[in-house]
Amino acid sequence: MNKPISQDELQGAASTASPSTKPARTASLRKKLFAGLAGAVVLVGGGAYAYQTGVAAKQVETDNAYVAADAAQVTALVGGPVAQVRVVDTQAVRKGDVLVVLDATNAHLDLAEAEAALAQTERKVRGYGANDQALGGQVAARKADVARAEAELARARLELDRRQALAGSGAVAGEELTSAKTAFSAAQAALAQARANVAAAEGSREANAVLISGVSLDANPEVAAARARVEQARVNLERTVIRAPVDGVVARRSVQVGQMLQTGAPLMSVVPVQQAYVNANFKEGQLRQVRIGQPVELESDLYGDKVVYHGKVVGLAGGTGSAFAVIPAQNATGNWIKVVQRLPVRVALDPKDLAAHPLKVGLSIKATIHIQD
């Protein structure tokens, strides 16, 4: 049976050990620690190199990215008092939904007035056809007057010739000869007047014919202009009901019931969140290998890294944000300091991802472009 070793015996054995064994153990432990540290450094360096060459070199990323959308501005196309406002901010609407209703009293009156003017114009144009027949009768009557005037002139010439033949023998008094000459001159003047009346009547008929020849009633310019005014009045009446131009969410509503609107007054915006995209602002040094069509992975702060959106690069902005700022930087000044610029890159989102996890305009996004493709 083995006898247990007491604590005193252990202390005695330790005291009898050689003192030179302690530095040797310490040196061996130190070498092991340095070897472990060197291995860790190599491992970390190798991992960093592998990440840099295998991952980082094939992608660029930024968290300076935000959701955007092309909001539709809703404005008043006609003026008038606001009768109803049927939406509020944050309300989802579909294209064609009624947003605002204006008082349409004046629009109804304008339409009625335009329709009455159209009817009057149509009657006026129909009258051109009746005038053509009347003017044709006037031309015939004027021509008959010319025939009578020619006959009167022939008779007056005969009377004058007869009296001039007898004047030399003294059978005709001088007063009678003078009367015959006067009658002949009057007959000439009457014939000239009759011919002028024929020309005037024919001119009037031709002018009237120009208004009706070659076109139907509907194609007549006067009727077409009056009909256009009716259509404009009808459009203005329809525009008193203001509808949503696109599917989206109402934002920045500023219209109120009772407000008197002027044409072009802004009322609200409709943000098509289902057509949202991302503006990712990459540093200029990250854009060397960025090309349109490259795939992009995106993460939203709203959903976290558990939801990954997929998209692709569809365009690069024509200038940096500072270049298009309201007050651009004056880089030509003497106290210039170089600042790394960022260029907006537009990223289209996969509609399926967007439908599954909707986003709102302005939310923060982390974007990663795979530049190896």
Secondary structure, 3 states (H helix, E strand, C coil): CCCCCCHHHHHHHHHHCCCCHHHHHHHHHHHHHHHHHHHHHHHHHHHHHHHHHHCHHHEEEEEEEEEECCCEEEECCCCEEEEEECCCCCCEECCCCEEEEECCHHHHHHHHHHHHHHHHHHHHHHHHHHHHHHHHHHHHHHHHHHHHHHHHHHHHHHHHHHHHHHHCCCCCCHHHHHHHHHHHHHHHHHHHHHHHHHHHHHHHHHHHHHHHCCCCCCCCHHHHHHHHHHHHHHHHHHCCEEECCCCEEEECCCCCCCCEECCCCEEEEEECHHHCEEEEEEEHHHCCCCCCCCEEEEEECCCEEEEEEEEEEEEECCCCCCCCCCCCCCCCCCCCCCCCCEEEEEEEECHHHHHHCCCCCCCEEEEEEECCC
